[in-house]
Amino acid sequence: TIPVDMAVSGRAQLTIHDLSGRLVRRLAEADLPAGRREFAWDLRDEQRAAVRSGIYFCRLVVDGRPADRRRLMVVR
């Protein structure tokens, strides 16, 4: 799970990208209230294929502005 703290309400997009910046998975795209929540990633891409071991980035964008970016390591 990926914990997210939103200081303000807004249109949020939470996405997973590989090292080259390619979109791997879209976890959320919705109007969300301020507060803390968790999003689950099943380690699959948009086609539901299992991702390989490696480094990925999680990006949170709120109302079109970058709000958070984290590095994730997948080990299989």
All heavy atoms as a GROMACS GRO file, in nm:
protein
  608
    1THR      N    1   0.084  -0.119   0.000
    1THR     CA    2   0.000   0.000   0.000
    1THR      C    3   0.088   0.124   0.000
    1THR      O    4   0.200   0.123   0.049
    1THR     CB    5  -0.094   0.003   0.121
    1THR    OG1    6  -0.016   0.002   0.239
    1THR    CG2    7  -0.190  -0.114   0.121
    2ILE      N    8   0.032   0.230  -0.055
    2ILE     CA    9   0.103   0.356  -0.065
    2ILE      C   10   0.024   0.461   0.013
    2ILE      O   11  -0.087   0.495  -0.027
    2ILE     CB   12   0.119   0.399  -0.212
    2ILE    CG1   13   0.196   0.290  -0.289
    2ILE    CG2   14   0.188   0.534  -0.222
    2ILE    CD1   15   0.190   0.304  -0.439
    3PRO      N   16   0.078   0.509   0.125
    3PRO     CA   17   0.007   0.611   0.202
    3PRO      C   18   0.018   0.747   0.134
    3PRO      O   19   0.123   0.783   0.081
    3PRO     CB   20   0.078   0.610   0.336
    3PRO     CG   21   0.214   0.559   0.308
    3PRO     CD   22   0.202   0.467   0.189
    4VAL      N   23  -0.091   0.821   0.136
    4VAL     CA   24  -0.095   0.954   0.074
    4VAL      C   25  -0.159   1.051   0.172
    4VAL      O   26  -0.267   1.024   0.225
    4VAL     CB   27  -0.176   0.951  -0.058
    4VAL    CG1   28  -0.196   1.090  -0.113
    4VAL    CG2   29  -0.108   0.863  -0.161
    5ASP      N   30  -0.093   1.163   0.195
    5ASP     CA   31  -0.147   1.271   0.278
    5ASP      C   32  -0.175   1.390   0.186
    5ASP      O   33  -0.083   1.444   0.125
    5ASP     CB   34  -0.047   1.314   0.386
    5ASP     CG   35  -0.033   1.211   0.495
    5ASP    OD1   36  -0.136   1.164   0.545
    5ASP    OD2   37   0.082   1.176   0.529
    6MET      N   38  -0.302   1.426   0.177
    6MET     CA   39  -0.338   1.543   0.097
    6MET      C   40  -0.373   1.657   0.192
    6MET      O   41  -0.463   1.645   0.274
    6MET     CB   42  -0.456   1.511   0.006
    6MET     CG   43  -0.417   1.422  -0.110
    6MET     SD   44  -0.548   1.390  -0.228
    6MET     CE   45  -0.613   1.549  -0.263
    7ALA      N   46  -0.300   1.768   0.178
    7ALA     CA   47  -0.322   1.884   0.265
    7ALA      C   48  -0.452   1.956   0.230
    7ALA      O   49  -0.516   2.014   0.316
    7ALA     CB   50  -0.205   1.979   0.255
    8VAL      N   51  -0.489   1.951   0.102
    8VAL     CA   52  -0.611   2.018   0.056
    8VAL      C   53  -0.689   1.924  -0.034
    8VAL      O   54  -0.634   1.831  -0.092
    8VAL     CB   55  -0.578   2.148  -0.022
    8VAL    CG1   56  -0.511   2.250   0.068
    8VAL    CG2   57  -0.491   2.119  -0.142
    9SER      N   58  -0.818   1.949  -0.047
    9SER     CA   59  -0.901   1.872  -0.140
    9SER      C   60  -0.862   1.909  -0.282
    9SER      O   61  -0.814   2.019  -0.308
    9SER     CB   62  -1.049   1.906  -0.118
    9SER     OG   63  -1.088   1.874   0.012
   10GLY      N   64  -0.884   1.817  -0.376
   10GLY     CA   65  -0.855   1.848  -0.514
   10GLY      C   66  -0.864   1.727  -0.603
   10GLY      O   67  -0.888   1.615  -0.558
   11ARG      N   68  -0.844   1.749  -0.733
   11ARG     CA   69  -0.841   1.643  -0.833
   11ARG      C   70  -0.704   1.576  -0.824
   11ARG      O   71  -0.602   1.638  -0.855
   11ARG     CB   72  -0.865   1.701  -0.972
   11ARG     CG   73  -0.870   1.599  -1.081
   11ARG     CD   74  -1.003   1.529  -1.078
   11ARG     NE   75  -1.012   1.432  -1.187
   11ARG     CZ   76  -1.100   1.338  -1.190
   11ARG    NH1   77  -1.190   1.327  -1.094
   11ARG    NH2   78  -1.104   1.254  -1.289
   12ALA      N   79  -0.701   1.453  -0.779
   12ALA     CA   80  -0.575   1.382  -0.756
   12ALA      C   81  -0.553   1.273  -0.859
   12ALA      O   82  -0.647   1.204  -0.899
   12ALA     CB   83  -0.574   1.321  -0.617
   13GLN      N   84  -0.429   1.261  -0.902
   13GLN     CA   85  -0.385   1.151  -0.988
   13GLN      C   86  -0.267   1.085  -0.919
   13GLN      O   87  -0.169   1.153  -0.886
   13GLN     CB   88  -0.339   1.202  -1.124
   13GLN     CG   89  -0.448   1.261  -1.209
   13GLN     CD   90  -0.391   1.311  -1.341
   13GLN    OE1   91  -0.288   1.377  -1.343
   13GLN    NE2   92  -0.458   1.278  -1.448
   14LEU      N   93  -0.277   0.956  -0.899
   14LEU     CA   94  -0.168   0.879  -0.840
   14LEU      C   95  -0.126   0.776  -0.943
   14LEU      O   96  -0.206   0.691  -0.983
   14LEU     CB   97  -0.212   0.812  -0.710
   14LEU     CG   98  -0.104   0.737  -0.633
   14LEU    CD1   99   0.002   0.835  -0.583
   14LEU    CD2  100  -0.163   0.660  -0.517
   15THR      N  101  -0.001   0.785  -0.989
   15THR     CA  102   0.047   0.699  -1.097
   15THR      C  103   0.181   0.636  -1.062
   15THR      O  104   0.257   0.690  -0.981
   15THR     CB  105   0.062   0.778  -1.228
   15THR    OG1  106   0.144   0.894  -1.204
   15THR    CG2  107  -0.074   0.822  -1.282
   16ILE      N  108   0.208   0.522  -1.124
   16ILE     CA  109   0.335   0.451  -1.110
   16ILE      C  110   0.407   0.459  -1.245
   16ILE      O  111   0.346   0.434  -1.350
   16ILE     CB  112   0.313   0.302  -1.072
   16ILE    CG1  113   0.226   0.289  -0.948
   16ILE    CG2  114   0.446   0.231  -1.057
   16ILE    CD1  115   0.288   0.339  -0.821
   17HIS      N  116   0.537   0.492  -1.240
   17HIS     CA  117   0.619   0.504  -1.361
   17HIS      C  118   0.745   0.422  -1.346
   17HIS      O  119   0.794   0.403  -1.234
   17HIS     CB  120   0.657   0.650  -1.384
   17HIS     CG  121   0.538   0.739  -1.401
   17HIS    ND1  122   0.490   0.774  -1.524
   17HIS    CD2  123   0.456   0.797  -1.310
   17HIS    CE1  124   0.384   0.852  -1.508
   17HIS    NE2  125   0.361   0.867  -1.379
   18ASP      N  126   0.801   0.377  -1.459
   18ASP     CA  127   0.929   0.307  -1.454
   18ASP      C  128   1.042   0.409  -1.460
   18ASP      O  129   1.018   0.531  -1.466
   18ASP     CB  130   0.940   0.200  -1.563
   18ASP     CG  131   0.938   0.255  -1.704
   18ASP    OD1  132   0.956   0.379  -1.723
   18ASP    OD2  133   0.919   0.176  -1.797
   19LEU      N  134   1.167   0.362  -1.460
   19LEU     CA  135   1.282   0.452  -1.458
   19LEU      C  136   1.290   0.542  -1.580
   19LEU      O  137   1.345   0.652  -1.572
   19LEU     CB  138   1.412   0.372  -1.445
   19LEU     CG  139   1.442   0.320  -1.305
   19LEU    CD1  140   1.566   0.232  -1.307
   19LEU    CD2  141   1.458   0.433  -1.206
   20SER      N  142   1.234   0.499  -1.693
   20SER     CA  143   1.237   0.582  -1.813
   20SER      C  144   1.124   0.684  -1.814
   20SER      O  145   1.115   0.764  -1.907
   20SER     CB  146   1.231   0.494  -1.938
   20SER     OG  147   1.103   0.432  -1.948
   21GLY      N  148   1.036   0.680  -1.713
   21GLY     CA  149   0.926   0.774  -1.707
   21GLY      C  150   0.797   0.723  -1.768
   21GLY      O  151   0.696   0.791  -1.766
   22ARG      N  152   0.801   0.602  -1.824
   22ARG     CA  153   0.682   0.544  -1.887
   22ARG      C  154   0.577   0.512  -1.782
   22ARG      O  155   0.607   0.460  -1.676
   22ARG     CB  156   0.721   0.415  -1.961
   22ARG     CG  157   0.607   0.346  -2.033
   22ARG     CD  158   0.654   0.217  -2.099
   22ARG     NE  159   0.690   0.117  -2.000
   22ARG     CZ  160   0.606   0.027  -1.948
   22ARG    NH1  161   0.482   0.023  -1.989
   22ARG    NH2  162   0.648  -0.061  -1.860
   23LEU      N  163   0.452   0.545  -1.812
   23LEU     CA  164   0.342   0.513  -1.722
   23LEU      C  165   0.327   0.362  -1.713
   23LEU      O  166   0.315   0.293  -1.814
   23LEU     CB  167   0.211   0.574  -1.772
   23LEU     CG  168   0.087   0.540  -1.690
   23LEU    CD1  169   0.094   0.601  -1.551
   23LEU    CD2  170  -0.038   0.584  -1.763
   24VAL      N  171   0.329   0.310  -1.592
   24VAL     CA  172   0.313   0.167  -1.568
   24VAL      C  173   0.170   0.138  -1.523
   24VAL      O  174   0.105   0.046  -1.574
   24VAL     CB  175   0.414   0.116  -1.463
   24VAL    CG1  176   0.387  -0.028  -1.424
   24VAL    CG2  177   0.556   0.134  -1.514
   25ARG      N  178   0.121   0.220  -1.430
   25ARG     CA  179  -0.014   0.194  -1.376
   25ARG      C  180  -0.073   0.322  -1.322
   25ARG      O  181  -0.004   0.402  -1.260
   25ARG     CB  182  -0.004   0.090  -1.265
   25ARG     CG  183  -0.133   0.050  -1.199
   25ARG     CD  184  -0.210  -0.051  -1.284
   25ARG     NE  185  -0.334  -0.090  -1.223
   25ARG     CZ  186  -0.350  -0.196  -1.145
   25ARG    NH1  187  -0.249  -0.275  -1.118
   25ARG    NH2  188  -0.469  -0.224  -1.096
   26ARG      N  189  -0.200   0.342  -1.345
   26ARG     CA  190  -0.275   0.454  -1.289
   26ARG      C  191  -0.353   0.398  -1.170
   26ARG      O  192  -0.441   0.314  -1.188
   26ARG     CB  193  -0.370   0.510  -1.395
   26ARG     CG  194  -0.429   0.641  -1.363
   26ARG     CD  195  -0.514   0.692  -1.480
   26ARG     NE  196  -0.463   0.658  -1.612
   26ARG     CZ  197  -0.382   0.734  -1.685
   26ARG    NH1  198  -0.343   0.850  -1.638
   26ARG    NH2  199  -0.343   0.696  -1.804
   27LEU      N  200  -0.321   0.443  -1.049
   27LEU     CA  201  -0.386   0.389  -0.929
   27LEU      C  202  -0.509   0.469  -0.890
   27LEU      O  203  -0.603   0.413  -0.833
   27LEU     CB  204  -0.289   0.388  -0.811
   27LEU     CG  205  -0.168   0.297  -0.824
   27LEU    CD1  206  -0.082   0.305  -0.699
   27LEU    CD2  207  -0.210   0.154  -0.851
   28ALA      N  208  -0.509   0.598  -0.916
   28ALA     CA  209  -0.624   0.680  -0.879
   28ALA      C  210  -0.631   0.803  -0.967
   28ALA      O  211  -0.528   0.859  -1.005
   28ALA     CB  212  -0.615   0.723  -0.733
   29GLU      N  213  -0.751   0.842  -0.998
   29GLU     CA  214  -0.777   0.968  -1.067
   29GLU      C  215  -0.918   1.009  -1.026
   29GLU      O  216  -1.016   0.961  -1.080
   29GLU     CB  217  -0.765   0.953  -1.218
   29GLU     CG  218  -0.774   1.085  -1.289
   29GLU     CD  219  -0.729   1.076  -1.433
   29GLU    OE1  220  -0.683   0.969  -1.477
   29GLU    OE2  221  -0.743   1.177  -1.502
   30ALA      N  222  -0.926   1.096  -0.924
   30ALA     CA  223  -1.056   1.130  -0.867
   30ALA      C  224  -1.047   1.257  -0.786
   30ALA      O  225  -0.938   1.299  -0.746
   30ALA     CB  226  -1.104   1.016  -0.777
   31ASP      N  227  -1.161   1.317  -0.761
   31ASP     CA  228  -1.169   1.429  -0.668
   31ASP      C  229  -1.165   1.370  -0.528
   31ASP      O  230  -1.249   1.287  -0.492
   31ASP     CB  231  -1.300   1.506  -0.688
   31ASP     CG  232  -1.302   1.579  -0.822
   31ASP    OD1  233  -1.196   1.633  -0.861
   31ASP    OD2  234  -1.407   1.582  -0.886
   32LEU      N  235  -1.067   1.412  -0.449
   32LEU     CA  236  -1.049   1.356  -0.316
   32LEU      C  237  -1.047   1.466  -0.212
   32LEU      O  238  -0.991   1.574  -0.235
   32LEU     CB  239  -0.919   1.277  -0.308
   32LEU     CG  240  -0.907   1.155  -0.400
   32LEU    CD1  241  -0.768   1.095  -0.390
   32LEU    CD2  242  -1.012   1.052  -0.363
   33PRO      N  243  -1.104   1.439  -0.095
   33PRO     CA  244  -1.098   1.537   0.014
   33PRO      C  245  -0.959   1.535   0.078
   33PRO      O  246  -0.883   1.440   0.062
   33PRO     CB  247  -1.204   1.486   0.111
   33PRO     CG  248  -1.210   1.339   0.086
   33PRO     CD  249  -1.182   1.321  -0.060
   34ALA      N  250  -0.930   1.640   0.152
   34ALA     CA  251  -0.804   1.645   0.226
   34ALA      C  252  -0.802   1.532   0.328
   34ALA      O  253  -0.906   1.487   0.374
   34ALA     CB  254  -0.790   1.780   0.295
   35GLY      N  255  -0.682   1.487   0.361
   35GLY     CA  256  -0.669   1.382   0.461
   35GLY      C  257  -0.575   1.272   0.417
   35GLY      O  258  -0.515   1.278   0.311
   36ARG      N  259  -0.564   1.172   0.500
   36ARG     CA  260  -0.475   1.059   0.475
   36ARG      C  261  -0.554   0.940   0.425
   36ARG      O  262  -0.663   0.912   0.474
   36ARG     CB  263  -0.403   1.021   0.605
   36ARG     CG  264  -0.303   0.910   0.586
   36ARG     CD  265  -0.229   0.884   0.717
   36ARG     NE  266  -0.140   0.773   0.706
   36ARG     CZ  267  -0.013   0.780   0.665
   36ARG    NH1  268   0.037   0.895   0.632
   36ARG    NH2  269   0.062   0.672   0.659
   37ARG      N  270  -0.497   0.871   0.328
   37ARG     CA  271  -0.558   0.748   0.275
   37ARG      C  272  -0.446   0.660   0.221
   37ARG      O  273  -0.333   0.705   0.207
   37ARG     CB  274  -0.662   0.778   0.168
   37ARG     CG  275  -0.607   0.842   0.044
   37ARG     CD  276  -0.710   0.909  -0.043
   37ARG     NE  277  -0.814   0.980   0.025
   37ARG     CZ  278  -0.807   1.105   0.072
   37ARG    NH1  279  -0.695   1.171   0.058
   37ARG    NH2  280  -0.907   1.162   0.131
   38GLU      N  281  -0.479   0.537   0.193
   38GLU     CA  282  -0.382   0.443   0.137
   38GLU      C  283  -0.437   0.386   0.008
   38GLU      O  284  -0.557   0.358  -0.002
   38GLU     CB  285  -0.352   0.332   0.237
   38GLU     CG  286  -0.278   0.381   0.359
   38GLU     CD  287  -0.239   0.268   0.452
   38GLU    OE1  288  -0.286   0.154   0.434
   38GLU    OE2  289  -0.161   0.295   0.544
   39PHE      N  290  -0.348   0.367  -0.088
   39PHE     CA  291  -0.384   0.306  -0.216
   39PHE      C  292  -0.304   0.177  -0.232
   39PHE      O  293  -0.184   0.174  -0.204
   39PHE     CB  294  -0.352   0.401  -0.331
   39PHE     CG  295  -0.436   0.524  -0.330
   39PHE    CD1  296  -0.394   0.638  -0.263
   39PHE    CD2  297  -0.559   0.526  -0.393
   39PHE    CE1  298  -0.472   0.751  -0.260
   39PHE    CE2  299  -0.639   0.639  -0.391
   39PHE     CZ  300  -0.594   0.752  -0.323
   40ALA      N  301  -0.370   0.074  -0.276
   40ALA     CA  302  -0.304  -0.055  -0.296
   40ALA      C  303  -0.257  -0.067  -0.440
   40ALA      O  304  -0.327  -0.030  -0.534
   40ALA     CB  305  -0.401  -0.168  -0.264
   41TRP      N  306  -0.135  -0.118  -0.456
   41TRP     CA  307  -0.081  -0.151  -0.588
   41TRP      C  308  -0.051  -0.300  -0.586
   41TRP      O  309   0.028  -0.346  -0.505
   41TRP     CB  310   0.043  -0.070  -0.620
   41TRP     CG  311   0.102  -0.099  -0.754
   41TRP    CD1  312   0.036  -0.136  -0.868
   41TRP    CD2  313   0.241  -0.094  -0.790
   41TRP    NE1  314   0.124  -0.152  -0.973
   41TRP    CE2  315   0.251  -0.127  -0.928
   41TRP    CE3  316   0.356  -0.064  -0.721
   41TRP    CZ2  317   0.372  -0.132  -0.995
   41TRP    CZ3  318   0.477  -0.068  -0.788
   41TRP    CH2  319   0.485  -0.101  -0.924
   42ASP      N  320  -0.110  -0.372  -0.677
   42ASP     CA  321  -0.092  -0.517  -0.683
   42ASP      C  322   0.031  -0.559  -0.764
   42ASP      O  323   0.046  -0.675  -0.799
   42ASP     CB  324  -0.217  -0.584  -0.738
   42ASP     CG  325  -0.253  -0.537  -0.879
   42ASP    OD1  326  -0.178  -0.456  -0.938
   42ASP    OD2  327  -0.358  -0.579  -0.929
   43LEU      N  328   0.120  -0.464  -0.791
   43LEU     CA  329   0.245  -0.487  -0.866
   43LEU      C  330   0.218  -0.535  -1.007
   43LEU      O  331   0.294  -0.613  -1.064
   43LEU     CB  332   0.338  -0.584  -0.791
   43LEU     CG  333   0.374  -0.543  -0.649
   43LEU    CD1  334   0.466  -0.646  -0.587
   43LEU    CD2  335   0.437  -0.404  -0.645
   44ARG      N  336   0.111  -0.484  -1.065
   44ARG     CA  337   0.075  -0.514  -1.204
   44ARG      C  338   0.067  -0.383  -1.283
   44ARG      O  339   0.041  -0.278  -1.227
   44ARG     CB  340  -0.056  -0.588  -1.211
   44ARG     CG  341  -0.048  -0.724  -1.146
   44ARG     CD  342  -0.178  -0.804  -1.161
   44ARG     NE  343  -0.163  -0.933  -1.096
   44ARG     CZ  344  -0.105  -1.039  -1.152
   44ARG    NH1  345  -0.055  -1.031  -1.274
   44ARG    NH2  346  -0.096  -1.153  -1.086
   45ASP      N  347   0.088  -0.395  -1.415
   45ASP     CA  348   0.081  -0.278  -1.501
   45ASP      C  349  -0.063  -0.257  -1.549
   45ASP      O  350  -0.155  -0.326  -1.504
   45ASP     CB  351   0.180  -0.288  -1.617
   45ASP     CG  352   0.153  -0.404  -1.712
   45ASP    OD1  353   0.042  -0.461  -1.711
   45ASP    OD2  354   0.244  -0.438  -1.789
   46GLU      N  355  -0.083  -0.164  -1.641
   46GLU     CA  356  -0.216  -0.132  -1.691
   46GLU      C  357  -0.283  -0.250  -1.762
   46GLU      O  358  -0.405  -0.260  -1.766
   46GLU     CB  359  -0.211  -0.013  -1.788
   46GLU     CG  360  -0.183   0.120  -1.721
   46GLU     CD  361  -0.303   0.174  -1.646
   46GLU    OE1  362  -0.403   0.209  -1.712
   46GLU    OE2  363  -0.296   0.183  -1.523
   47GLN      N  364  -0.204  -0.342  -1.820
   47GLN     CA  365  -0.257  -0.460  -1.886
   47GLN      C  366  -0.273  -0.577  -1.790
   47GLN      O  367  -0.300  -0.690  -1.830
   47GLN     CB  368  -0.168  -0.501  -2.005
   47GLN     CG  369  -0.172  -0.403  -2.120
   47GLN     CD  370  -0.094  -0.276  -2.093
   47GLN    OE1  371   0.015  -0.278  -2.036
   47GLN    NE2  372  -0.150  -0.163  -2.131
   48ARG      N  373  -0.248  -0.551  -1.662
   48ARG     CA  374  -0.260  -0.649  -1.553
   48ARG      C  375  -0.150  -0.756  -1.556
   48ARG      O  376  -0.163  -0.861  -1.495
   48ARG     CB  377  -0.397  -0.716  -1.550
   48ARG     CG  378  -0.513  -0.620  -1.541
   48ARG     CD  379  -0.508  -0.549  -1.407
   48ARG     NE  380  -0.630  -0.470  -1.389
   48ARG     CZ  381  -0.631  -0.342  -1.357
   48ARG    NH1  382  -0.518  -0.278  -1.339
   48ARG    NH2  383  -0.742  -0.277  -1.340
   49ALA      N  384  -0.040  -0.726  -1.625
   49ALA     CA  385   0.076  -0.816  -1.624
   49ALA      C  386   0.165  -0.779  -1.505
   49ALA      O  387   0.180  -0.661  -1.472
   49ALA     CB  388   0.154  -0.803  -1.755
   50ALA      N  389   0.223  -0.878  -1.441
   50ALA     CA  390   0.312  -0.854  -1.327
   50ALA      C  391   0.433  -0.774  -1.372
   50ALA      O  392   0.492  -0.802  -1.476
   50ALA     CB  393   0.355  -0.986  -1.266
   51VAL      N  394   0.470  -0.673  -1.294
   51VAL     CA  395   0.589  -0.594  -1.327
   51VAL      C  396   0.714  -0.669  -1.283
   51VAL      O  397   0.709  -0.755  -1.195
   51VAL     CB  398   0.585  -0.453  -1.262
   51VAL    CG1  399   0.465  -0.376  -1.312
   51VAL    CG2  400   0.586  -0.462  -1.111
   52ARG      N  401   0.825  -0.636  -1.344
   52ARG     CA  402   0.953  -0.698  -1.308
   52ARG      C  403   1.008  -0.634  -1.182
   52ARG      O  404   0.970  -0.524  -1.144
   52ARG     CB  405   1.054  -0.675  -1.421
   52ARG     CG  406   1.018  -0.745  -1.548
   52ARG     CD  407   1.124  -0.720  -1.651
   52ARG     NE  408   1.094  -0.792  -1.772
   52ARG     CZ  409   1.177  -0.806  -1.872
   52ARG    NH1  410   1.296  -0.749  -1.866
   52ARG    NH2  411   1.143  -0.874  -1.978
   53SER      N  412   1.102  -0.702  -1.121
   53SER     CA  413   1.175  -0.644  -1.009
   53SER      C  414   1.247  -0.519  -1.058
   53SER      O  415   1.292  -0.513  -1.172
   53SER     CB  416   1.278  -0.742  -0.954
   53SER     OG  417   1.214  -0.853  -0.897
   54GLY      N  418   1.257  -0.420  -0.972
   54GLY     CA  419   1.327  -0.298  -1.010
   54GLY      C  420   1.276  -0.178  -0.935
   54GLY      O  421   1.198  -0.188  -0.841
   55ILE      N  422   1.322  -0.061  -0.980
   55ILE     CA  423   1.286   0.066  -0.919
   55ILE      C  424   1.174   0.130  -1.000
   55ILE      O  425   1.179   0.135  -1.123
   55ILE     CB  426   1.407   0.162  -0.914
   55ILE    CG1  427   1.525   0.098  -0.841
   55ILE    CG2  428   1.368   0.296  -0.853
   55ILE    CD1  429   1.502   0.075  -0.695
   56TYR      N  430   1.074   0.181  -0.928
   56TYR     CA  431   0.960   0.250  -0.988
   56TYR      C  432   0.938   0.379  -0.912
   56TYR      O  433   0.988   0.396  -0.800
   56TYR     CB  434   0.834   0.163  -0.982
   56TYR     CG  435   0.846   0.039  -1.066
   56TYR    CD1  436   0.906  -0.076  -1.015
   56TYR    CD2  437   0.802   0.037  -1.197
   56TYR    CE1  438   0.920  -0.189  -1.092
   56TYR    CE2  439   0.816  -0.077  -1.276
   56TYR     CZ  440   0.875  -0.189  -1.223
   56TYR     OH  441   0.890  -0.301  -1.301
   57PHE      N  442   0.866   0.471  -0.973
   57PHE     CA  443   0.834   0.597  -0.907
   57PHE      C  444   0.683   0.612  -0.898
   57PHE      O  445   0.610   0.582  -0.992
   57PHE     CB  446   0.892   0.715  -0.985
   57PHE     CG  447   1.041   0.721  -0.978
   57PHE    CD1  448   1.118   0.666  -1.077
   57PHE    CD2  449   1.104   0.780  -0.869
   57PHE    CE1  450   1.256   0.670  -1.070
   57PHE    CE2  451   1.241   0.784  -0.860
   57PHE     CZ  452   1.317   0.728  -0.960
   58CYS      N  453   0.639   0.659  -0.784
   58CYS     CA  454   0.499   0.688  -0.758
   58CYS      C  455   0.486   0.839  -0.760
   58CYS      O  456   0.559   0.909  -0.689
   58CYS     CB  457   0.459   0.631  -0.623
   58CYS     SG  458   0.292   0.672  -0.575
   59ARG      N  459   0.394   0.892  -0.843
   59ARG     CA  460   0.375   1.036  -0.852
   59ARG      C  461   0.234   1.074  -0.812
   59ARG      O  462   0.138   1.014  -0.860
   59ARG     CB  463   0.399   1.084  -0.996
   59ARG     CG  464   0.541   1.082  -1.037
   59ARG     CD  465   0.563   1.137  -1.176
   59ARG     NE  466   0.454   1.223  -1.221
   59ARG     CZ  467   0.446   1.273  -1.341
   59ARG    NH1  468   0.538   1.247  -1.429
   59ARG    NH2  469   0.345   1.348  -1.376
   60LEU      N  470   0.223   1.174  -0.728
   60LEU     CA  471   0.094   1.230  -0.690
   60LEU      C  472   0.086   1.371  -0.747
   60LEU      O  473   0.174   1.454  -0.722
   60LEU     CB  474   0.078   1.235  -0.538
   60LEU     CG  475  -0.048   1.304  -0.485
   60LEU    CD1  476  -0.173   1.225  -0.527
   60LEU    CD2  477  -0.041   1.319  -0.334
   61VAL      N  478  -0.018   1.395  -0.826
   61VAL     CA  479  -0.044   1.527  -0.883
   61VAL      C  480  -0.182   1.570  -0.833
   61VAL      O  481  -0.278   1.493  -0.844
   61VAL     CB  482  -0.040   1.522  -1.037
   61VAL    CG1  483  -0.080   1.656  -1.096
   61VAL    CG2  484   0.098   1.480  -1.085
   62VAL      N  485  -0.191   1.690  -0.778
   62VAL     CA  486  -0.318   1.742  -0.728
   62VAL      C  487  -0.348   1.872  -0.802
   62VAL      O  488  -0.267   1.965  -0.802
   62VAL     CB  489  -0.315   1.766  -0.576
   62VAL    CG1  490  -0.448   1.822  -0.527
   62VAL    CG2  491  -0.282   1.636  -0.502
   63ASP      N  492  -0.464   1.875  -0.867
   63ASP     CA  493  -0.506   1.991  -0.946
   63ASP      C  494  -0.399   2.033  -1.047
   63ASP      O  495  -0.371   2.151  -1.066
   63ASP     CB  496  -0.543   2.108  -0.855
   63ASP     CG  497  -0.670   2.081  -0.776
   63ASP    OD1  498  -0.756   2.003  -0.826
   63ASP    OD2  499  -0.685   2.135  -0.666
   64GLY      N  500  -0.336   1.934  -1.109
   64GLY     CA  501  -0.238   1.959  -1.214
   64GLY      C  502  -0.099   1.997  -1.164
   64GLY      O  503  -0.010   2.022  -1.245
   65ARG      N  504  -0.079   1.999  -1.032
   65ARG     CA  505   0.052   2.037  -0.977
   65ARG      C  506   0.114   1.918  -0.905
   65ARG      O  507   0.046   1.850  -0.828
   65ARG     CB  508   0.034   2.150  -0.877
   65ARG     CG  509  -0.016   2.276  -0.940
   65ARG     CD  510  -0.020   2.388  -0.838
   65ARG     NE  511  -0.104   2.494  -0.891
   65ARG     CZ  512  -0.191   2.562  -0.822
   65ARG    NH1  513  -0.207   2.537  -0.693
   65ARG    NH2  514  -0.262   2.657  -0.878
   66PRO      N  515   0.244   1.895  -0.926
   66PRO     CA  516   0.311   1.787  -0.852
   66PRO      C  517   0.299   1.808  -0.702
   66PRO      O  518   0.324   1.917  -0.652
   66PRO     CB  519   0.456   1.798  -0.897
   66PRO     CG  520   0.451   1.872  -1.027
   66PRO     CD  521   0.334   1.966  -1.016
   67ALA      N  522   0.258   1.703  -0.630
   67ALA     CA  523   0.240   1.713  -0.486
   67ALA      C  524   0.334   1.619  -0.410
   67ALA      O  525   0.371   1.648  -0.297
   67ALA     CB  526   0.095   1.682  -0.448
   68ASP      N  527   0.373   1.508  -0.472
   68ASP     CA  528   0.461   1.413  -0.404
   68ASP      C  529   0.518   1.318  -0.508
   68ASP      O  530   0.456   1.291  -0.611
   68ASP     CB  531   0.383   1.333  -0.299
   68ASP     CG  532   0.474   1.261  -0.200
   68ASP    OD1  533   0.598   1.275  -0.209
   68ASP    OD2  534   0.420   1.190  -0.114
   69ARG      N  535   0.638   1.268  -0.480
   69ARG     CA  536   0.702   1.168  -0.566
   69ARG      C  537   0.784   1.078  -0.475
   69ARG      O  538   0.859   1.127  -0.390
   69ARG     CB  539   0.792   1.237  -0.667
   69ARG     CG  540   0.862   1.140  -0.758
   69ARG     CD  541   0.943   1.215  -0.861
   69ARG     NE  542   1.037   1.125  -0.921
   69ARG     CZ  543   1.133   1.163  -1.000
   69ARG    NH1  544   1.149   1.289  -1.029
   69ARG    NH2  545   1.215   1.075  -1.050
   70ARG      N  546   0.768   0.949  -0.495
   70ARG     CA  547   0.839   0.851  -0.412
   70ARG      C  548   0.901   0.744  -0.499
   70ARG      O  549   0.846   0.706  -0.601
   70ARG     CB  550   0.745   0.786  -0.312
   70ARG     CG  551   0.686   0.882  -0.218
   70ARG     CD  552   0.599   0.813  -0.120
   70ARG     NE  553   0.519   0.914  -0.051
   70ARG     CZ  554   0.416   0.888   0.020
   70ARG    NH1  555   0.375   0.763   0.033
   70ARG    NH2  556   0.349   0.982   0.079
   71ARG      N  557   1.011   0.691  -0.449
   71ARG     CA  558   1.077   0.579  -0.518
   71ARG      C  559   1.028   0.451  -0.452
   71ARG      O  560   1.022   0.440  -0.328
   71ARG     CB  561   1.228   0.593  -0.505
   71ARG     CG  562   1.303   0.489  -0.581
   71ARG     CD  563   1.450   0.514  -0.580
   71ARG     NE  564   1.493   0.558  -0.447
   71ARG     CZ  565   1.606   0.620  -0.422
   71ARG    NH1  566   1.688   0.648  -0.520
   71ARG    NH2  567   1.639   0.654  -0.300
   72LEU      N  568   0.993   0.353  -0.533
   72LEU     CA  569   0.947   0.222  -0.484
   72LEU      C  570   1.039   0.116  -0.540
   72LEU      O  571   1.077   0.120  -0.657
   72LEU     CB  572   0.804   0.195  -0.532
   72LEU     CG  573   0.698   0.300  -0.501
   72LEU    CD1  574   0.568   0.265  -0.574
   72LEU    CD2  575   0.674   0.309  -0.353
   73MET      N  576   1.072   0.018  -0.458
   73MET     CA  577   1.154  -0.093  -0.505
   73MET      C  578   1.069  -0.220  -0.503
   73MET      O  579   1.012  -0.254  -0.399
   73MET     CB  580   1.277  -0.113  -0.418
   73MET     CG  581   1.365  -0.222  -0.472
   73MET     SD  582   1.530  -0.238  -0.398
   73MET     CE  583   1.510  -0.182  -0.233
   74VAL      N  584   1.062  -0.286  -0.617
   74VAL     CA  585   0.989  -0.412  -0.629
   74VAL      C  586   1.092  -0.525  -0.632
   74VAL      O  587   1.183  -0.524  -0.715
   74VAL     CB  588   0.902  -0.416  -0.757
   74VAL    CG1  589   0.838  -0.553  -0.776
   74VAL    CG2  590   0.795  -0.307  -0.752
   75VAL      N  591   1.078  -0.618  -0.539
   75VAL     CA  592   1.168  -0.732  -0.532
   75VAL      C  593   1.084  -0.858  -0.539
   75VAL      O  594   0.992  -0.876  -0.460
   75VAL     CB  595   1.250  -0.730  -0.399
   75VAL    CG1  596   1.341  -0.851  -0.393
   75VAL    CG2  597   1.327  -0.601  -0.387
   76ARG      N  598   1.113  -0.941  -0.633
   76ARG     CA  599   1.038  -1.066  -0.649
   76ARG      C  600   1.127  -1.184  -0.620
   76ARG      O  601   1.239  -1.187  -0.635
   76ARG     CB  602   0.983  -1.077  -0.791
   76ARG     CG  603   0.880  -0.969  -0.816
   76ARG     CD  604   0.798  -1.007  -0.936
   76ARG     NE  605   0.696  -0.910  -0.961
   76ARG     CZ  606   0.573  -0.915  -0.912
   76ARG    NH1  607   0.536  -1.012  -0.837
   76ARG    NH2  608   0.486  -0.821  -0.941
   0.00000   0.00000   0.00000
